[in-house]
Amino acid sequence: MNQPANNHTPLGVYVHWPYCARICPYCDFNIYKNKTIDAARWIDALTRDLEHWAARTPNRKLASLYFGGGTPSLAPLGVIDAVIRAC
């Protein structure tokens, strides 16, 4: 996308939390087992990415927010809160 989108179609955002307590044998996702997480750095990077895409799609409103992974339920509460606030 080189130019901002001019349509008003609602957007859905998928947030990938790539961390798990264990790796399931059938999983094909980008995941990491028992990795130390710098939550502040992760939040900062994701917030910058969301701000970038919000500027590229100024006429579009967020209709849905999906968390996947990995195991997003393992994310610290502050991470989920920061993502919701950034959206």
Secondary structure, DSSP 8 states (H G I E B T S, - for coil): --S-------EEEEEEE-EESS--TT--S--EES----HHHHHHHHHHHHHHHHHH-TT--EEEEEEEES-GGGS-HHHHHHHHHH-
